Amino acid sequence: MALDRLAILHAAARQVAVGGHLLILSHAAPPPWAQHGHEHPDMPTVVGDLQALDPLTEWELKVAEIRQRPTVAPDGQPATLDDTVVFAQRLRLS
């Protein structure tokens, strides 16, 4: 059974009080050492994560972007990972 990620994010967003913050941090792409030759169509996206903040008019977006971070691959070589970052503050409740 597939995990309903959007439903989980919606539930988390509903728990944020006015003035509170929500941080959604996800891998945006497979690591560079992952096996090549297959696609990952279900990777989280910034646009997809913003759907959790419905209606978006209740939120002030502080960050909504893909950020890169350095890491070390399993073989010990330096590598870079891409993450989606959505950080928002609840302004009001509908």
PyMOL Python script that loads the backbone (N, CA, C, O; Angstrom):
from pymol import cmd

cmd.read_pdbstr("""\
ATOM      1  N   MET A   1       0.842  -1.169   0.000  1.00  0.00           N
ATOM      2  CA  MET A   1       0.000   0.000   0.000  1.00  0.00           C
ATOM      3  C   MET A   1       0.897   1.245   0.000  1.00  0.00           C
ATOM      4  O   MET A   1       1.864   1.330   0.757  1.00  0.00           O
ATOM      5  N   ALA A   2       0.559   2.198  -0.857  1.00  0.00           N
ATOM      6  CA  ALA A   2       1.327   3.440  -0.948  1.00  0.00           C
ATOM      7  C   ALA A   2       0.969   4.376   0.207  1.00  0.00           C
ATOM      8  O   ALA A   2      -0.176   4.425   0.658  1.00  0.00           O
ATOM      9  N   LEU A   3       1.945   5.091   0.658  1.00  0.00           N
ATOM     10  CA  LEU A   3       1.763   6.084   1.716  1.00  0.00           C
ATOM     11  C   LEU A   3       1.088   7.320   1.129  1.00  0.00           C
ATOM     12  O   LEU A   3       1.556   7.852   0.122  1.00  0.00           O
ATOM     13  N   ASP A   4      -0.005   7.789   1.739  1.00  0.00           N
ATOM     14  CA  ASP A   4      -0.701   8.990   1.268  1.00  0.00           C
ATOM     15  C   ASP A   4      -0.020  10.203   1.896  1.00  0.00           C
ATOM     16  O   ASP A   4      -0.490  10.758   2.889  1.00  0.00           O
ATOM     17  N   ARG A   5       1.089  10.593   1.297  1.00  0.00           N
ATOM     18  CA  ARG A   5       1.922  11.668   1.836  1.00  0.00           C
ATOM     19  C   ARG A   5       1.166  12.987   1.936  1.00  0.00           C
ATOM     20  O   ARG A   5       1.297  13.702   2.929  1.00  0.00           O
ATOM     21  N   LEU A   6       0.379  13.313   0.919  1.00  0.00           N
ATOM     22  CA  LEU A   6      -0.346  14.576   0.938  1.00  0.00           C
ATOM     23  C   LEU A   6      -1.362  14.606   2.074  1.00  0.00           C
ATOM     24  O   LEU A   6      -1.529  15.641   2.719  1.00  0.00           O
ATOM     25  N   ALA A   7      -2.034  13.506   2.326  1.00  0.00           N
ATOM     26  CA  ALA A   7      -2.989  13.449   3.440  1.00  0.00           C
ATOM     27  C   ALA A   7      -2.274  13.653   4.773  1.00  0.00           C
ATOM     28  O   ALA A   7      -2.800  14.319   5.664  1.00  0.00           O
ATOM     29  N   ILE A   8      -1.096  13.090   4.910  1.00  0.00           N
ATOM     30  CA  ILE A   8      -0.322  13.252   6.141  1.00  0.00           C
ATOM     31  C   ILE A   8       0.103  14.713   6.318  1.00  0.00           C
ATOM     32  O   ILE A   8       0.026  15.261   7.417  1.00  0.00           O
ATOM     33  N   LEU A   9       0.552  15.338   5.220  1.00  0.00           N
ATOM     34  CA  LEU A   9       0.955  16.745   5.304  1.00  0.00           C
ATOM     35  C   LEU A   9      -0.242  17.652   5.585  1.00  0.00           C
ATOM     36  O   LEU A   9      -0.122  18.616   6.340  1.00  0.00           O
ATOM     37  N   HIS A  10      -1.404  17.348   4.980  1.00  0.00           N
ATOM     38  CA  HIS A  10      -2.625  18.115   5.285  1.00  0.00           C
ATOM     39  C   HIS A  10      -2.953  18.019   6.766  1.00  0.00           C
ATOM     40  O   HIS A  10      -3.268  19.023   7.404  1.00  0.00           O
ATOM     41  N   ALA A  11      -2.878  16.814   7.310  1.00  0.00           N
ATOM     42  CA  ALA A  11      -3.182  16.614   8.732  1.00  0.00           C
ATOM     43  C   ALA A  11      -2.218  17.395   9.613  1.00  0.00           C
ATOM     44  O   ALA A  11      -2.631  17.985  10.612  1.00  0.00           O
ATOM     45  N   ALA A  12      -0.953  17.404   9.257  1.00  0.00           N
ATOM     46  CA  ALA A  12       0.032  18.164  10.030  1.00  0.00           C
ATOM     47  C   ALA A  12      -0.260  19.660   9.947  1.00  0.00           C
ATOM     48  O   ALA A  12      -0.196  20.361  10.956  1.00  0.00           O
ATOM     49  N   ALA A  13      -0.580  20.149   8.755  1.00  0.00           N
ATOM     50  CA  ALA A  13      -0.860  21.568   8.574  1.00  0.00           C
ATOM     51  C   ALA A  13      -2.078  22.004   9.382  1.00  0.00           C
ATOM     52  O   ALA A  13      -2.103  23.112   9.917  1.00  0.00           O
ATOM     53  N   ARG A  14      -3.080  21.145   9.474  1.00  0.00           N
ATOM     54  CA  ARG A  14      -4.286  21.491  10.242  1.00  0.00           C
ATOM     55  C   ARG A  14      -3.993  21.646  11.730  1.00  0.00           C
ATOM     56  O   ARG A  14      -4.763  22.289  12.442  1.00  0.00           O
ATOM     57  N   GLN A  15      -2.909  21.075  12.205  1.00  0.00           N
ATOM     58  CA  GLN A  15      -2.565  21.141  13.627  1.00  0.00           C
ATOM     59  C   GLN A  15      -1.805  22.408  14.007  1.00  0.00           C
ATOM     60  O   GLN A  15      -1.596  22.671  15.191  1.00  0.00           O
ATOM     61  N   VAL A  16      -1.391  23.194  13.014  1.00  0.00           N
ATOM     62  CA  VAL A  16      -0.601  24.395  13.283  1.00  0.00           C
ATOM     63  C   VAL A  16      -1.531  25.537  13.680  1.00  0.00           C
ATOM     64  O   VAL A  16      -2.460  25.877  12.948  1.00  0.00           O
ATOM     65  N   ALA A  17      -1.273  26.118  14.838  1.00  0.00           N
ATOM     66  CA  ALA A  17      -2.076  27.238  15.339  1.00  0.00           C
ATOM     67  C   ALA A  17      -1.690  28.526  14.621  1.00  0.00           C
ATOM     68  O   ALA A  17      -0.615  28.620  14.030  1.00  0.00           O
ATOM     69  N   VAL A  18      -2.569  29.507  14.678  1.00  0.00           N
ATOM     70  CA  VAL A  18      -2.263  30.823  14.129  1.00  0.00           C
ATOM     71  C   VAL A  18      -0.988  31.343  14.805  1.00  0.00           C
ATOM     72  O   VAL A  18      -0.869  31.314  16.030  1.00  0.00           O
ATOM     73  N   GLY A  19      -0.056  31.810  14.004  1.00  0.00           N
ATOM     74  CA  GLY A  19       1.233  32.273  14.504  1.00  0.00           C
ATOM     75  C   GLY A  19       2.287  31.179  14.511  1.00  0.00           C
ATOM     76  O   GLY A  19       3.479  31.467  14.620  1.00  0.00           O
ATOM     77  N   GLY A  20       1.859  29.922  14.395  1.00  0.00           N
ATOM     78  CA  GLY A  20       2.783  28.795  14.390  1.00  0.00           C
ATOM     79  C   GLY A  20       3.416  28.582  13.022  1.00  0.00           C
ATOM     80  O   GLY A  20       3.015  29.195  12.033  1.00  0.00           O
ATOM     81  N   HIS A  21       4.403  27.710  12.987  1.00  0.00           N
ATOM     82  CA  HIS A  21       5.163  27.442  11.768  1.00  0.00           C
ATOM     83  C   HIS A  21       5.075  25.970  11.390  1.00  0.00           C
ATOM     84  O   HIS A  21       4.887  25.102  12.242  1.00  0.00           O
ATOM     85  N   LEU A  22       5.215  25.710  10.099  1.00  0.00           N
ATOM     86  CA  LEU A  22       5.288  24.353   9.574  1.00  0.00           C
ATOM     87  C   LEU A  22       6.513  24.258   8.677  1.00  0.00           C
ATOM     88  O   LEU A  22       6.713  25.100   7.801  1.00  0.00           O
ATOM     89  N   LEU A  23       7.329  23.236   8.893  1.00  0.00           N
ATOM     90  CA  LEU A  23       8.500  22.966   8.059  1.00  0.00           C
ATOM     91  C   LEU A  23       8.301  21.613   7.397  1.00  0.00           C
ATOM     92  O   LEU A  23       8.085  20.602   8.066  1.00  0.00           O
ATOM     93  N   ILE A  24       8.377  21.613   6.079  1.00  0.00           N
ATOM     94  CA  ILE A  24       8.328  20.365   5.311  1.00  0.00           C
ATOM     95  C   ILE A  24       9.667  20.253   4.595  1.00  0.00           C
ATOM     96  O   ILE A  24      10.013  21.107   3.779  1.00  0.00           O
ATOM     97  N   LEU A  25      10.401  19.221   4.896  1.00  0.00           N
ATOM     98  CA  LEU A  25      11.730  18.998   4.323  1.00  0.00           C
ATOM     99  C   LEU A  25      11.738  17.604   3.715  1.00  0.00           C
ATOM    100  O   LEU A  25      11.435  16.624   4.395  1.00  0.00           O
ATOM    101  N   SER A  26      12.082  17.515   2.438  1.00  0.00           N
ATOM    102  CA  SER A  26      12.023  16.241   1.726  1.00  0.00           C
ATOM    103  C   SER A  26      13.195  16.116   0.768  1.00  0.00           C
ATOM    104  O   SER A  26      13.785  17.117   0.360  1.00  0.00           O
ATOM    105  N   HIS A  27      13.526  14.891   0.414  1.00  0.00           N
ATOM    106  CA  HIS A  27      14.503  14.677  -0.657  1.00  0.00           C
ATOM    107  C   HIS A  27      13.844  15.081  -1.969  1.00  0.00           C
ATOM    108  O   HIS A  27      12.715  14.668  -2.237  1.00  0.00           O
ATOM    109  N   ALA A  28      14.512  15.870  -2.786  1.00  0.00           N
ATOM    110  CA  ALA A  28      13.959  16.327  -4.064  1.00  0.00           C
ATOM    111  C   ALA A  28      14.411  15.456  -5.233  1.00  0.00           C
ATOM    112  O   ALA A  28      13.822  15.505  -6.313  1.00  0.00           O
ATOM    113  N   ALA A  29      15.449  14.667  -5.016  1.00  0.00           N
ATOM    114  CA  ALA A  29      15.990  13.817  -6.080  1.00  0.00           C
ATOM    115  C   ALA A  29      16.740  12.660  -5.426  1.00  0.00           C
ATOM    116  O   ALA A  29      17.181  12.760  -4.281  1.00  0.00           O
ATOM    117  N   PRO A  30      16.877  11.573  -6.158  1.00  0.00           N
ATOM    118  CA  PRO A  30      17.675  10.469  -5.619  1.00  0.00           C
ATOM    119  C   PRO A  30      19.122  10.919  -5.427  1.00  0.00           C
ATOM    120  O   PRO A  30      19.569  11.847  -6.102  1.00  0.00           O
ATOM    121  N   PRO A  31      19.848  10.290  -4.535  1.00  0.00           N
ATOM    122  CA  PRO A  31      21.259  10.653  -4.370  1.00  0.00           C
ATOM    123  C   PRO A  31      22.039  10.293  -5.638  1.00  0.00           C
ATOM    124  O   PRO A  31      21.642   9.390  -6.375  1.00  0.00           O
ATOM    125  N   PRO A  32      23.132  10.987  -5.889  1.00  0.00           N
ATOM    126  CA  PRO A  32      23.889  10.746  -7.123  1.00  0.00           C
ATOM    127  C   PRO A  32      24.445   9.327  -7.226  1.00  0.00           C
ATOM    128  O   PRO A  32      24.761   8.879  -8.328  1.00  0.00           O
ATOM    129  N   TRP A  33      24.570   8.624  -6.134  1.00  0.00           N
ATOM    130  CA  TRP A  33      25.102   7.267  -6.187  1.00  0.00           C
ATOM    131  C   TRP A  33      24.008   6.224  -6.407  1.00  0.00           C
ATOM    132  O   TRP A  33      24.305   5.031  -6.481  1.00  0.00           O
ATOM    133  N   ALA A  34      22.753   6.648  -6.511  1.00  0.00           N
ATOM    134  CA  ALA A  34      21.661   5.697  -6.778  1.00  0.00           C
ATOM    135  C   ALA A  34      21.858   5.087  -8.153  1.00  0.00           C
ATOM    136  O   ALA A  34      22.499   5.679  -9.021  1.00  0.00           O
ATOM    137  N   GLN A  35      21.312   3.918  -8.342  1.00  0.00           N
ATOM    138  CA  GLN A  35      21.420   3.250  -9.634  1.00  0.00           C
ATOM    139  C   GLN A  35      20.805   4.120 -10.715  1.00  0.00           C
ATOM    140  O   GLN A  35      19.692   4.624 -10.569  1.00  0.00           O
ATOM    141  N   HIS A  36      21.536   4.285 -11.789  1.00  0.00           N
ATOM    142  CA  HIS A  36      21.047   5.096 -12.904  1.00  0.00           C
ATOM    143  C   HIS A  36      20.192   4.230 -13.821  1.00  0.00           C
ATOM    144  O   HIS A  36      20.248   3.001 -13.777  1.00  0.00           O
ATOM    145  N   GLY A  37      19.412   4.895 -14.641  1.00  0.00           N
ATOM    146  CA  GLY A  37      18.616   4.163 -15.608  1.00  0.00           C
ATOM    147  C   GLY A  37      17.166   3.992 -15.191  1.00  0.00           C
ATOM    148  O   GLY A  37      16.378   3.429 -15.951  1.00  0.00           O
ATOM    149  N   HIS A  38      16.791   4.457 -14.012  1.00  0.00           N
ATOM    150  CA  HIS A  38      15.377   4.403 -13.642  1.00  0.00           C
ATOM    151  C   HIS A  38      14.955   5.757 -13.093  1.00  0.00           C
ATOM    152  O   HIS A  38      15.731   6.447 -12.431  1.00  0.00           O
ATOM    153  N   GLU A  39      13.740   6.115 -13.374  1.00  0.00           N
ATOM    154  CA  GLU A  39      13.213   7.410 -12.961  1.00  0.00           C
ATOM    155  C   GLU A  39      12.542   7.302 -11.600  1.00  0.00           C
ATOM    156  O   GLU A  39      12.174   6.211 -11.165  1.00  0.00           O
ATOM    157  N   HIS A  40      12.386   8.427 -10.941  1.00  0.00           N
ATOM    158  CA  HIS A  40      11.718   8.514  -9.649  1.00  0.00           C
ATOM    159  C   HIS A  40      10.591   9.546  -9.763  1.00  0.00           C
ATOM    160  O   HIS A  40      10.727  10.666  -9.269  1.00  0.00           O
ATOM    161  N   PRO A  41       9.475   9.176 -10.414  1.00  0.00           N
ATOM    162  CA  PRO A  41       8.415  10.156 -10.657  1.00  0.00           C
ATOM    163  C   PRO A  41       7.689  10.605  -9.393  1.00  0.00           C
ATOM    164  O   PRO A  41       7.001  11.626  -9.407  1.00  0.00           O
ATOM    165  N   ASP A  42       7.831   9.867  -8.318  1.00  0.00           N
ATOM    166  CA  ASP A  42       7.092  10.193  -7.100  1.00  0.00           C
ATOM    167  C   ASP A  42       7.906  10.999  -6.095  1.00  0.00           C
ATOM    168  O   ASP A  42       7.511  11.116  -4.935  1.00  0.00           O
ATOM    169  N   MET A  43       9.029  11.552  -6.520  1.00  0.00           N
ATOM    170  CA  MET A  43       9.825  12.363  -5.595  1.00  0.00           C
ATOM    171  C   MET A  43       9.028  13.614  -5.240  1.00  0.00           C
ATOM    172  O   MET A  43       8.365  14.191  -6.102  1.00  0.00           O
ATOM    173  N   PRO A  44       9.087  14.038  -3.977  1.00  0.00           N
ATOM    174  CA  PRO A  44       8.383  15.262  -3.584  1.00  0.00           C
ATOM    175  C   PRO A  44       8.884  16.468  -4.356  1.00  0.00           C
ATOM    176  O   PRO A  44      10.045  16.537  -4.758  1.00  0.00           O
ATOM    177  N   THR A  45       7.972  17.425  -4.555  1.00  0.00           N
ATOM    178  CA  THR A  45       8.310  18.679  -5.215  1.00  0.00           C
ATOM    179  C   THR A  45       7.836  19.826  -4.330  1.00  0.00           C
ATOM    180  O   THR A  45       6.987  19.640  -3.459  1.00  0.00           O
ATOM    181  N   VAL A  46       8.384  20.993  -4.557  1.00  0.00           N
ATOM    182  CA  VAL A  46       7.940  22.175  -3.814  1.00  0.00           C
ATOM    183  C   VAL A  46       6.463  22.428  -4.104  1.00  0.00           C
ATOM    184  O   VAL A  46       5.684  22.674  -3.183  1.00  0.00           O
ATOM    185  N   VAL A  47       6.077  22.371  -5.368  1.00  0.00           N
ATOM    186  CA  VAL A  47       4.678  22.605  -5.740  1.00  0.00           C
ATOM    187  C   VAL A  47       3.761  21.585  -5.063  1.00  0.00           C
ATOM    188  O   VAL A  47       2.697  21.941  -4.557  1.00  0.00           O
ATOM    189  N   GLY A  48       4.169  20.340  -5.056  1.00  0.00           N
ATOM    190  CA  GLY A  48       3.374  19.305  -4.402  1.00  0.00           C
ATOM    191  C   GLY A  48       3.256  19.521  -2.905  1.00  0.00           C
ATOM    192  O   GLY A  48       2.181  19.337  -2.335  1.00  0.00           O
ATOM    193  N   ASP A  49       4.355  19.912  -2.259  1.00  0.00           N
ATOM    194  CA  ASP A  49       4.320  20.142  -0.817  1.00  0.00           C
ATOM    195  C   ASP A  49       3.472  21.365  -0.464  1.00  0.00           C
ATOM    196  O   ASP A  49       2.872  21.416   0.610  1.00  0.00           O
ATOM    197  N   LEU A  50       3.420  22.345  -1.361  1.00  0.00           N
ATOM    198  CA  LEU A  50       2.590  23.531  -1.105  1.00  0.00           C
ATOM    199  C   LEU A  50       1.102  23.180  -1.092  1.00  0.00           C
ATOM    200  O   LEU A  50       0.302  23.915  -0.512  1.00  0.00           O
ATOM    201  N   GLN A  51       0.722  22.073  -1.719  1.00  0.00           N
ATOM    202  CA  GLN A  51      -0.668  21.648  -1.698  1.00  0.00           C
ATOM    203  C   GLN A  51      -1.139  21.333  -0.280  1.00  0.00           C
ATOM    204  O   GLN A  51      -2.339  21.369  -0.005  1.00  0.00           O
ATOM    205  N   ALA A  52      -0.219  21.028   0.609  1.00  0.00           N
ATOM    206  CA  ALA A  52      -0.576  20.740   1.997  1.00  0.00           C
ATOM    207  C   ALA A  52      -1.065  21.987   2.713  1.00  0.00           C
ATOM    208  O   ALA A  52      -1.768  21.889   3.719  1.00  0.00           O
ATOM    209  N   LEU A  53      -0.700  23.163   2.205  1.00  0.00           N
ATOM    210  CA  LEU A  53      -1.067  24.422   2.846  1.00  0.00           C
ATOM    211  C   LEU A  53      -2.341  24.983   2.220  1.00  0.00           C
ATOM    212  O   LEU A  53      -2.396  26.159   1.860  1.00  0.00           O
ATOM    213  N   ASP A  54      -3.343  24.155   2.094  1.00  0.00           N
ATOM    214  CA  ASP A  54      -4.593  24.556   1.459  1.00  0.00           C
ATOM    215  C   ASP A  54      -5.597  25.014   2.504  1.00  0.00           C
ATOM    216  O   ASP A  54      -5.920  24.236   3.402  1.00  0.00           O
ATOM    217  N   PRO A  55      -6.104  26.228   2.432  1.00  0.00           N
ATOM    218  CA  PRO A  55      -5.831  27.230   1.410  1.00  0.00           C
ATOM    219  C   PRO A  55      -4.540  27.986   1.706  1.00  0.00           C
ATOM    220  O   PRO A  55      -4.237  28.318   2.852  1.00  0.00           O
ATOM    221  N   LEU A  56      -3.804  28.240   0.657  1.00  0.00           N
ATOM    222  CA  LEU A  56      -2.506  28.908   0.780  1.00  0.00           C
ATOM    223  C   LEU A  56      -2.638  30.321   1.336  1.00  0.00           C
ATOM    224  O   LEU A  56      -1.671  30.862   1.872  1.00  0.00           O
ATOM    225  N   THR A  57      -3.816  30.927   1.218  1.00  0.00           N
ATOM    226  CA  THR A  57      -4.033  32.288   1.722  1.00  0.00           C
ATOM    227  C   THR A  57      -3.955  32.366   3.248  1.00  0.00           C
ATOM    228  O   THR A  57      -3.862  33.458   3.809  1.00  0.00           O
ATOM    229  N   GLU A  58      -3.991  31.217   3.917  1.00  0.00           N
ATOM    230  CA  GLU A  58      -3.868  31.197   5.382  1.00  0.00           C
ATOM    231  C   GLU A  58      -2.414  31.233   5.844  1.00  0.00           C
ATOM    232  O   GLU A  58      -2.151  31.288   7.045  1.00  0.00           O
ATOM    233  N   TRP A  59      -1.484  31.203   4.924  1.00  0.00           N
ATOM    234  CA  TRP A  59      -0.069  31.030   5.257  1.00  0.00           C
ATOM    235  C   TRP A  59       0.787  32.134   4.658  1.00  0.00           C
ATOM    236  O   TRP A  59       0.471  32.682   3.601  1.00  0.00           O
ATOM    237  N   GLU A  60       1.877  32.451   5.350  1.00  0.00           N
ATOM    238  CA  GLU A  60       2.927  33.293   4.786  1.00  0.00           C
ATOM    239  C   GLU A  60       4.122  32.389   4.508  1.00  0.00           C
ATOM    240  O   GLU A  60       4.695  31.800   5.425  1.00  0.00           O
ATOM    241  N   LEU A  61       4.489  32.288   3.240  1.00  0.00           N
ATOM    242  CA  LEU A  61       5.630  31.454   2.877  1.00  0.00           C
ATOM    243  C   LEU A  61       6.918  32.168   3.240  1.00  0.00           C
ATOM    244  O   LEU A  61       7.155  33.298   2.812  1.00  0.00           O
ATOM    245  N   LYS A  62       7.737  31.515   4.020  1.00  0.00           N
ATOM    246  CA  LYS A  62       9.059  32.039   4.368  1.00  0.00           C
ATOM    247  C   LYS A  62      10.104  31.479   3.401  1.00  0.00           C
ATOM    248  O   LYS A  62      11.012  32.192   2.971  1.00  0.00           O
ATOM    249  N   VAL A  63       9.963  30.188   3.063  1.00  0.00           N
ATOM    250  CA  VAL A  63      10.866  29.508   2.131  1.00  0.00           C
ATOM    251  C   VAL A  63      10.037  28.500   1.352  1.00  0.00           C
ATOM    252  O   VAL A  63       9.208  27.794   1.927  1.00  0.00           O
ATOM    253  N   ALA A  64      10.258  28.433   0.053  1.00  0.00           N
ATOM    254  CA  ALA A  64       9.637  27.409  -0.801  1.00  0.00           C
ATOM    255  C   ALA A  64      10.584  27.197  -1.975  1.00  0.00           C
ATOM    256  O   ALA A  64      10.456  27.845  -3.014  1.00  0.00           O
ATOM    257  N   GLU A  65      11.544  26.276  -1.798  1.00  0.00           N
ATOM    258  CA  GLU A  65      12.592  26.122  -2.806  1.00  0.00           C
ATOM    259  C   GLU A  65      13.291  24.777  -2.673  1.00  0.00           C
ATOM    260  O   GLU A  65      13.075  24.023  -1.724  1.00  0.00           O
ATOM    261  N   ILE A  66      14.127  24.511  -3.647  1.00  0.00           N
ATOM    262  CA  ILE A  66      15.034  23.357  -3.578  1.00  0.00           C
ATOM    263  C   ILE A  66      16.386  23.883  -3.134  1.00  0.00           C
ATOM    264  O   ILE A  66      16.910  24.851  -3.685  1.00  0.00           O
ATOM    265  N   ARG A  67      16.930  23.231  -2.137  1.00  0.00           N
ATOM    266  CA  ARG A  67      18.264  23.601  -1.636  1.00  0.00           C
ATOM    267  C   ARG A  67      19.199  22.413  -1.779  1.00  0.00           C
ATOM    268  O   ARG A  67      18.794  21.256  -1.660  1.00  0.00           O
ATOM    269  N   GLN A  68      20.446  22.727  -2.034  1.00  0.00           N
ATOM    270  CA  GLN A  68      21.465  21.683  -2.115  1.00  0.00           C
ATOM    271  C   GLN A  68      22.250  21.645  -0.819  1.00  0.00           C
ATOM    272  O   GLN A  68      22.462  22.665  -0.163  1.00  0.00           O
ATOM    273  N   ARG A  69      22.680  20.428  -0.464  1.00  0.00           N
ATOM    274  CA  ARG A  69      23.513  20.280   0.725  1.00  0.00           C
ATOM    275  C   ARG A  69      24.614  19.267   0.450  1.00  0.00           C
ATOM    276  O   ARG A  69      24.407  18.277  -0.252  1.00  0.00           O
ATOM    277  N   PRO A  70      25.776  19.531   1.009  1.00  0.00           N
ATOM    278  CA  PRO A  70      26.891  18.595   0.806  1.00  0.00           C
ATOM    279  C   PRO A  70      26.724  17.364   1.690  1.00  0.00           C
ATOM    280  O   PRO A  70      26.147  17.426   2.775  1.00  0.00           O
ATOM    281  N   THR A  71      27.238  16.263   1.200  1.00  0.00           N
ATOM    282  CA  THR A  71      27.234  15.017   1.964  1.00  0.00           C
ATOM    283  C   THR A  71      28.416  14.169   1.497  1.00  0.00           C
ATOM    284  O   THR A  71      29.211  14.597   0.661  1.00  0.00           O
ATOM    285  N   VAL A  72      28.514  12.994   2.035  1.00  0.00           N
ATOM    286  CA  VAL A  72      29.558  12.049   1.638  1.00  0.00           C
ATOM    287  C   VAL A  72      28.864  10.796   1.126  1.00  0.00           C
ATOM    288  O   VAL A  72      28.018  10.225   1.815  1.00  0.00           O
ATOM    289  N   ALA A  73      29.216  10.368  -0.072  1.00  0.00           N
ATOM    290  CA  ALA A  73      28.648   9.168  -0.679  1.00  0.00           C
ATOM    291  C   ALA A  73      29.148   7.926   0.053  1.00  0.00           C
ATOM    292  O   ALA A  73      30.134   7.989   0.787  1.00  0.00           O
ATOM    293  N   PRO A  74      28.470   6.803  -0.147  1.00  0.00           N
ATOM    294  CA  PRO A  74      28.918   5.557   0.508  1.00  0.00           C
ATOM    295  C   PRO A  74      30.361   5.176   0.193  1.00  0.00           C
ATOM    296  O   PRO A  74      31.011   4.494   0.985  1.00  0.00           O
ATOM    297  N   ASP A  75      30.866   5.615  -0.965  1.00  0.00           N
ATOM    298  CA  ASP A  75      32.257   5.295  -1.318  1.00  0.00           C
ATOM    299  C   ASP A  75      33.251   6.289  -0.725  1.00  0.00           C
ATOM    300  O   ASP A  75      34.453   6.193  -0.972  1.00  0.00           O
ATOM    301  N   GLY A  76      32.738   7.264   0.074  1.00  0.00           N
ATOM    302  CA  GLY A  76      33.609   8.225   0.731  1.00  0.00           C
ATOM    303  C   GLY A  76      33.851   9.503  -0.052  1.00  0.00           C
ATOM    304  O   GLY A  76      34.508  10.419   0.442  1.00  0.00           O
ATOM    305  N   GLN A  77      33.330   9.571  -1.265  1.00  0.00           N
ATOM    306  CA  GLN A  77      33.517  10.748  -2.102  1.00  0.00           C
ATOM    307  C   GLN A  77      32.503  11.847  -1.743  1.00  0.00           C
ATOM    308  O   GLN A  77      31.388  11.538  -1.321  1.00  0.00           O
ATOM    309  N   PRO A  78      32.874  13.111  -1.906  1.00  0.00           N
ATOM    310  CA  PRO A  78      31.917  14.197  -1.671  1.00  0.00           C
ATOM    311  C   PRO A  78      30.773  14.119  -2.680  1.00  0.00           C
ATOM    312  O   PRO A  78      30.962  13.715  -3.827  1.00  0.00           O
ATOM    313  N   ALA A  79      29.596  14.509  -2.234  1.00  0.00           N
ATOM    314  CA  ALA A  79      28.425  14.503  -3.100  1.00  0.00           C
ATOM    315  C   ALA A  79      27.496  15.634  -2.662  1.00  0.00           C
ATOM    316  O   ALA A  79      27.688  16.244  -1.610  1.00  0.00           O
ATOM    317  N   THR A  80      26.503  15.895  -3.476  1.00  0.00           N
ATOM    318  CA  THR A  80      25.520  16.923  -3.174  1.00  0.00           C
ATOM    319  C   THR A  80      24.133  16.323  -3.291  1.00  0.00           C
ATOM    320  O   THR A  80      23.840  15.596  -4.241  1.00  0.00           O
ATOM    321  N   LEU A  81      23.280  16.628  -2.327  1.00  0.00           N
ATOM    322  CA  LEU A  81      21.891  16.176  -2.344  1.00  0.00           C
ATOM    323  C   LEU A  81      20.972  17.376  -2.517  1.00  0.00           C
ATOM    324  O   LEU A  81      21.269  18.474  -2.046  1.00  0.00           O
ATOM    325  N   ASP A  82      19.849  17.153  -3.199  1.00  0.00           N
ATOM    326  CA  ASP A  82      18.829  18.181  -3.374  1.00  0.00           C
ATOM    327  C   ASP A  82      17.668  17.885  -2.431  1.00  0.00           C
ATOM    328  O   ASP A  82      17.189  16.754  -2.354  1.00  0.00           O
ATOM    329  N   ASP A  83      17.223  18.917  -1.716  1.00  0.00           N
ATOM    330  CA  ASP A  83      16.083  18.796  -0.802  1.00  0.00           C
ATOM    331  C   ASP A  83      15.040  19.853  -1.135  1.00  0.00           C
ATOM    332  O   ASP A  83      15.388  20.973  -1.510  1.00  0.00           O
ATOM    333  N   THR A  84      13.765  19.505  -1.001  1.00  0.00           N
ATOM    334  CA  THR A  84      12.720  20.515  -1.056  1.00  0.00           C
ATOM    335  C   THR A  84      12.559  21.068   0.349  1.00  0.00           C
ATOM    336  O   THR A  84      12.577  20.321   1.328  1.00  0.00           O
ATOM    337  N   VAL A  85      12.402  22.376   0.441  1.00  0.00           N
ATOM    338  CA  VAL A  85      12.211  23.041   1.726  1.00  0.00           C
ATOM    339  C   VAL A  85      10.995  23.956   1.607  1.00  0.00           C
ATOM    340  O   VAL A  85      10.973  24.873   0.786  1.00  0.00           O
ATOM    341  N   VAL A  86       9.997  23.698   2.428  1.00  0.00           N
ATOM    342  CA  VAL A  86       8.838  24.574   2.536  1.00  0.00           C
ATOM    343  C   VAL A  86       8.721  24.947   4.009  1.00  0.00           C
ATOM    344  O   VAL A  86       8.588  24.079   4.871  1.00  0.00           O
ATOM    345  N   PHE A  87       8.771  26.244   4.286  1.00  0.00           N
ATOM    346  CA  PHE A  87       8.667  26.761   5.650  1.00  0.00           C
ATOM    347  C   PHE A  87       7.642  27.876   5.618  1.00  0.00           C
ATOM    348  O   PHE A  87       7.799  28.844   4.874  1.00  0.00           O
ATOM    349  N   ALA A  88       6.601  27.750   6.412  1.00  0.00           N
ATOM    350  CA  ALA A  88       5.511  28.720   6.360  1.00  0.00           C
ATOM    351  C   ALA A  88       4.974  28.997   7.756  1.00  0.00           C
ATOM    352  O   ALA A  88       5.077  28.169   8.661  1.00  0.00           O
ATOM    353  N   GLN A  89       4.405  30.174   7.904  1.00  0.00           N
ATOM    354  CA  GLN A  89       3.772  30.573   9.158  1.00  0.00           C
ATOM    355  C   GLN A  89       2.278  30.737   8.906  1.00  0.00           C
ATOM    356  O   GLN A  89       1.863  31.365   7.933  1.00  0.00           O
ATOM    357  N   ARG A  90       1.478  30.161   9.798  1.00  0.00           N
ATOM    358  CA  ARG A  90       0.020  30.288   9.670  1.00  0.00           C
ATOM    359  C   ARG A  90      -0.397  31.688  10.098  1.00  0.00           C
ATOM    360  O   ARG A  90      -0.062  32.134  11.196  1.00  0.00           O
ATOM    361  N   LEU A  91      -1.131  32.381   9.227  1.00  0.00           N
ATOM    362  CA  LEU A  91      -1.602  33.728   9.496  1.00  0.00           C
ATOM    363  C   LEU A  91      -3.023  33.751  10.049  1.00  0.00           C
ATOM    364  O   LEU A  91      -3.361  34.603  10.871  1.00  0.00           O
ATOM    365  N   ARG A  92      -3.846  32.818   9.600  1.00  0.00           N
ATOM    366  CA  ARG A  92      -5.249  32.794  10.019  1.00  0.00           C
ATOM    367  C   ARG A  92      -5.837  31.423   9.753  1.00  0.00           C
ATOM    368  O   ARG A  92      -5.239  30.598   9.063  1.00  0.00           O
ATOM    369  N   LEU A  93      -7.005  31.192  10.304  1.00  0.00           N
ATOM    370  CA  LEU A  93      -7.787  29.987  10.044  1.00  0.00           C
ATOM    371  C   LEU A  93      -9.039  30.394   9.287  1.00  0.00           C
ATOM    372  O   LEU A  93      -9.642  31.428   9.572  1.00  0.00           O
ATOM    373  N   SER A  94      -9.422  29.572   8.319  1.00  0.00           N
ATOM    374  CA  SER A  94     -10.650  29.853   7.562  1.00  0.00           C
ATOM    375  C   SER A  94     -11.869  29.567   8.405  1.00  0.00           C
ATOM    376  O   SER A  94     -12.996  29.743   7.942  1.00  0.00           O
TER     377      SER A  94
END
""", "prot")
cmd.dss("prot")
cmd.show_as("cartoon", "prot")
cmd.util.cbc("prot")
cmd.orient("prot")
